[in-house]
Amino acid sequence: MRPEAPTPERVTQRISETIKTQIASGLLGPGARLPSTRSLAAEWGVSRTTVTAAYEQLIAEGYLETRQGALAQVARDLGQASPLPGQPTTRAAPDRLSAFGQRLAAFPLPPLAGPMRLTVDFRYGDLAADDFPVLAWRKAVTGVLLRRRPRLRYEDPSGLPGLRTALQGYLWRARGLRCEPGQVIVVSGSQQGLDLCARLLLDPGDQAVIENPGYNLARQVFLAVGAEVVPITVDRDGMRTESLPPARLAYVTPSHQFPLGGVMSVGRRRELLAWARHTGAHVIEDDYDSEYRYDIAPVPTVQAMDGAGRVIYLGTVSKTLSPTLRLGYLVVPVALADAFAQAKRLADRHAPGLEQEALANLIESGSYERHVRRVRRRNGERRAALLAALSANLGDAVIVVGVDAGLHVVAWLNGIPRAAEEDFARQAASAGLGIYPISPLYDRTGGALRPGCAGLVLGYAALSVASIEKGVGLLAELTRSYKQG
């Protein structure tokens, strides 16, 4: 027996309840525009009259508002979204998670950006929108779109041949790195590169050596696959390599240690490679912001010094173009290339083709390297402004480290105790200043030595010189008042 078709009244009610649910969940916030009645009717496969009736009902109940000639929108005076009747008010525990899922669920959720407006935000990892090469990127993308293709299809999971070849040339010119295009694996940002490394190289119970302090998301990737993370203290020469324990993997940021900014010495690089050869371990060399060197000469990559195929090189355009672009690359030993290609195929088939071709065009035309030189100069000016402002406003009350490279510095605030970092950052945010404590980047089980005073990671790549000077002035005022209080 064929089921009875729903009446227009029932469809109207379903549309109305669906929109209410989206409003209650926060998916549609106050002032959000709804689709036109024509487009929503086409989406639901009903008449415009049915959709119009649903909108009119929601307007009558105060959920929507309209004005002449404009789309319906969510009422602005609804306030905080509240659950609908029968909707759970707390996050329900999952029925069952795998061991992997349980480990992920135990990680703290990242803080969400609140409504507070900051006058100056020293968040590290952000870039200035004005630094993005809009014209060059538009030309590269247009060139791809104008190129006729016989058909649309899935691409090579390792990356488009043109981009892999372009990256091979760029890495040789910029970093002295020797590889074949077949060793290059294009990934959706460095985080996916780390995830692939963890899945392919670590079994539950294996040990992974990381820097302490270090990059938290790398630590969590290794913990997620069940590995035991072994934190190793760093100093001005990077990870201390004289007594590394046996492990399957080591993760390092040798060009600009995150967050302290040290550059790993050539001697330690050799010690790290000797350890990898002796133990059969692999080394992940995260070269995340190597393009930004100011007062130091380029240091050879660890990969360029590796003659035994133990190093996996990880790079990204997140610090040169945009973190929203989600393009990175691995250079893997020849013996691992097929395994990484298979893992990439299972993860997401391949990185977006349009962006890959556009980046290849940018590199091949020379525009990418011209852009890198330009933003290196701009960030050098920002860095100089930050160091001058810190010295002028805080003097002996601050010790700054990690200034030779990268897009951030670490500032140790004499007179403010380590335990007060979070409270000091909250007070700063209330005053419109975004500052970020260093303590969360330490693994407290590793016994890393650090000053007893508060430490801040100050990013400057997204700020103008004027904003940097204003922000440091505000930081100095807050520091003085906090000490007096």
N, C-alpha and C positions, 0 to 999 in steps of 0.2 A: 504494500500500500504506500503510495507516494505521500511524503510528509506535506502537511498543509503549509502554504507559503505565508510568511509573516505579513501582517497587515501594515499599512503605512504608519498607523499609530504606534505599533510596536517598534518599527524601525526608527521612528522619531525618538522614542524613548531610549533605544539603544545608543543612538548618536548622542543624545543628551547626557546619558550616564557615562559614556566614554570620555566626553569632554570634561565632565565633572571630575572623573578620576585623574585625568591629566593635570587638572588644576590643583587637585588635592595633593598629588605627588610632587608638585613643584615643576613638572615638565613644562607647563604653561604658567608663567609668572604674571603678576599684575602688569597690564599694558601690552602683553603679548598679542600679536595679531593672529586671527584665525584665517584659514583658507576662505576663499570666496565660496558662496553657495554653489556656483557652477562647478568649481574644481572638486569640492568635497562630494557633491552629488555624483560626479564621474568616478571618484575613488570608491564610493560605496555602491555604485551601480543602481542609484535610485533617482527619483525626480528632484528637481530643485525645490519643488513645493515641500517635500518631506524634510529636506535640510533646513529650509526657511522656517518651518514649524519648530524644529529643534532649537534653532537660534533664538526664535521669539520666546520660547519657553525659558531658556537660560537667561535672557534679558529680563524677563518678568521676575525671575528668582534672584536677580542681582548678580549673577555670575559674569555676564557680558554687558558691554555697553557699545553703543554705536553713535555715529554722527554722519551727517549727510555726505555722501560721496566717498566714504572711507570704509575699510574692512572692519568687521566686528572685532573687538579686542576684549581681553580679560579685564574685568573691572579693576580699577587701580586702588579701590578702597577695601579690597578683600582682606588685606593684612596677611599674616602668616598662614601658609597652607596648613590645613588641618585634615586629619584622616576622615574618610567617609565612614558611615556606619558599617560595622563589620570588618573594616580594614585594620590590620594589625598595627599597633602603635610602637612596637619594638621589632628589631631584626630577629627573625625566627632562626633557630639553630638548624643547620642542614641535617637531613636524615642520616646521611653518611657521606664522608669525604674520603678520598684516597689518602695515603700517607703524605703524598705530595701536597694535596689540598689542605690537610690539617696543618702542615708546616706553614703554608702560605697564610692560613687563617690566623696563625699565632703572631704574625708580624703586625706591628702597629700601623694603623692607617695613616697616610700622610695628612697633615693638616690642610683643610680646605681654606681657600682664600676668603676672608670675611669681608663684610661691607666697609670696613674701615679704609678711609682714603689716606694714603701716605704722601707727605710732601716730598720726601726723598726716600728711595728704596734701594738699599745696597744689596739686594738679592743677587747672589752669584748664579751664573748660568744664563741670565737674561742678556740679550743684545739690543742695541739701539736700532729702532726701525729705520732711521735715516741712513744707517750703514748698509742696508740691503741694496744690492746693485739692480734696482728695478728695471732700468732700461736694458742692461745686458741680459738679464734673466728673461725679460719679455721677448727680446730678439731671439734668444735661444729656444724658448717655447714656441714662438711663432714659426721658426724654422722647422721644428718637428711637425707642427700641425699642417704646414703647407706641403710637407713631403707626402706624396701619395703612397698608400699601402695597399697591397692586393687584398688583404683580409686582416681581421683582428683575431689574435690567437694568444694562447699562453706562451710566455717567454721562457728562456733558460733560467732555471731557479738560481743559478750562480750569478746571474746578472747579464745584461746585454753585452755582447762582445765589444761593441764600440766603447762603452764606458769602462770596461775592464782594461782595455788597451790604453785608453786615455789615463786611467789611474796608474797604470804601470809606469808610463812616462813621467807623470807628475811626481810620483813618489821617488823615482830615481833622481829627478832634478831637485826636488825640495828636501828630500831626506836621505839621499844616497842609498836607497833601499833597492836591492836587486830581486826581481821576481819575474815569473812568466804570467801572462794574462790568466792562464788556467789556475793559478794559485789565488786569484782574487775572487772573493765571494762578496757580492753586494748585499747588504742587509738593511733592514728598516731601522737604522740608528744603532749606535754602539750597544744599547741595552739588549737588543736582539742578538748581537754578536756575542755578548757575554752569556746569554741564555743558551745559545747553541754550543758554546764551549763547555759549559757546565754539563749539559745533557750528554754530550759525546765523550767527555773525558773523565767524568766523575761518577763513581758508584756510591751508594749509601755506605757511610763509614770511612770513605777515603778522606785524606787530609788535603786541604787547600790552604796555602800560605798567602796571607794578605798583609797589606801595610796597616800600621796602627799609629796615628789615626788614618782613616782612609775612606774610600767611597762606599757608603752604606748599601747602595743598590747592588754592587758587586758582591758584597758579603751576603746579602739576602738571596741572591741568585744561587750561590754555592750551598747555603743552608737549605734552600728549597729542594734541592735534589738529594738531600740527606748527607751531604759531606760534613766533615768536621773542620771548622775554620780555625786556623792557627794564626793569631795576630802577631806580627813582628814589628818591633819598634823602629821608627824612622828618625833620622837626624838630618842635618843640612846636606848630607850626601845621599839621601834617600834611604831605602830599606837597608837595614844592617844585615849583611849577607854572610858574616863570618861563621855563623853557627846555625844554619838553617836545618830544621829537622827533615827527615825523609817525608816526601809528600808526592802526590800525583800532579799537583798544579801550583803555580805561583802567579799571583796577579800583582803587577807593578805599574806605576805611573812615572817612569824614569825621567821624562823630559821636563815635567813640572809636577812634583808630587802633590797629590790632592789629599789634604788641603794646605800643608805647611809650605809647599813651594820649592822644596829642595830639588836639585838636579843630581841624579845618580851619577857618581863618579865612574870613570872608565874602569878603574880597578874593581869596583863593586859589580859592574856589568859583567866583567870577566869572571868574577867569583860566582855570580848567579848562573852564568852559562856552564861553568864547570860543575856546579851542583846539579843542574838539569841533566847534563850528560851522565854524571855518575849515578843518579837516582832513577833515570828514565822519565823524569817529569817534563811537563811542558810549561812554558812561560807565556803568559798573556801580557803583551806590552801594549798598554793603553796610552796612545799618543794623542790624547784628546784635544790639547790646545798647543801643540808643538809649533804652530805657525807664529806664536807670539813670544819672541825673544827680544830683549831690549839691551841689556848690558853684557851679554855673554855671547860667545861664538857658538854656532850650532854644534851639538854633540852627536856623534854617530848613534843611530838607533841600535838597540840591542839586536834586532833582527839582522842588521847589516853585519854584525860581529859573529853571527851564529853560523857555524859550519856543519852542524850536526842535525839540523831540522828540528830543533826543539822549541822554536819561538813562533807564536801566533801574534801577528801585528794587527792592532785594532785602531781604526781611524774613523773620523766622522766629519761632516760638514756642518754640524750643529753649532760649532763655535766660530765658523767663518761665514756661513750664509744665514742659516736659521735653524733653531731647534724644532720648528714646526715642519720642516721639510722631510724629516725622518729618512735620511739616507746616510749610511755608513758603509764601511768595508772592512773585511778581514783579509789578511794575506796569510795563508796557511801553508805549512809544509806540503810538498807534492803528495806525500803518502796519505794526507788527510783530506785532499781536495774532494774526492768522490763522496766521502762520508758527510762532509759539510754540505755538499750540493743536495744530497738526499734529505738531510735534516731541514734544510731551507725549503725544499719542495713540500715537505710535510707540514711545515709551520704556516706558510702562506703562499705557496706556489712560487712567487717571485715578488721583488720590490716593484713599485709602480713604474711602468714602462715610460710614460711621458716624462716624468722627472728624471729618470735615468738618461734618456736621450738628451734632454735639455742640459743636464750637468756635463755630459760628454761634449756637447757643443761648446759649452762655456770653457771647458778645459782646453779643447783643441784650438779654439780661437785665441787663446792667451788671456781672455777676459778674466778667468778665475784667478790667475796668479797676479794680474794687475790689481784686482779687487783685494786680494790678500795683502798685498803691499800697502794699499791705501788704508785698510782698516787697521793694519799694524801701526801705521803712523798715528792714526786717530786714537787708538787705544794707548799708544805710548804717551800721547799728550794727556789723556785722562789719568794714566798712572802717575805721571809727573805732578799733575795737579793734586791728586790724592795724597801723595807723599809730602808735598810742600804744605798742604793744608793741615795734615796730621802733625807735622813738625811745628808749624806756626801756632796751632791752636792747643796742642796737648803737650808738646815738648817732651820732657822726661817722663811724663805720665803714661806714655805709650811706647811700646817696642813693636816694630813692624818687621815681619819676616815674609819671605817668598816673593820678593819684589823683582827678581831678574827676568821672570817670564810669566806667561799666563794672563788671566783676566780677573784675578782677585789677589788680595793680600790677606794676611792674618795679623790682627792687631791685638797685642796683649796689653790690657789696661791695668797698670800698676795702681794699687790702692782699692780696687774693687775685687773682692774675693771670688774665687771660682764658683762657690755655691750660690752666688748672687747673679750668675749669668742670665738665667731665665727671667728672673724678676726685673733685672735691668732692661732686658729686651722688651718685656711687656710695657714697662714705663715709657720706653722710647717709642714704641708703637702708638701709645696713647698720645704722645706729643707729635705724631706724624712722621716718625723716623723708623725705617725698616732696617734692623740690624739682626745678625744671625749668629747665635752662640756656636762655639766650636765643640763643646762637650759631646753632643750627640754623635760626632764622628769618631769618637774614641771607643774602642772595645775595652771595657773595664777589666775584663779577665786577662788582658794581655800585659798588664803592668807597665804600660808606656809612661815614660817620664814626661812631665809637662809642668809649666809654671803653676804656682798656686793661685794666680790671679785670673780674672775673667779673660776669655779670648773670643774674638769676633772674626768671622769670615766676611770680608767686605768685597763684594763684587762691584766693578765700576764700568763695565763695558756698555751698559744701557743708559749711562748718565752723561749729561753735558758737564763741561768744566764748571759752569756756574752752579749746577745742582750739587756737584761733588763738594765744592767749597761751602755751599749752604748747609749740606748735610753734615760735614765735619764740624762746622761751627755749632750746629745743634747738638752733635755728639759731645763736644767739649763742654757745653753748658750743662747737659744732663750728667756728665761725669762729675763735674764739680759739685753740682747740687746733690748728687747721690752720695758722694763722699761726706758732704756736710751733714746730710740727713742720717 
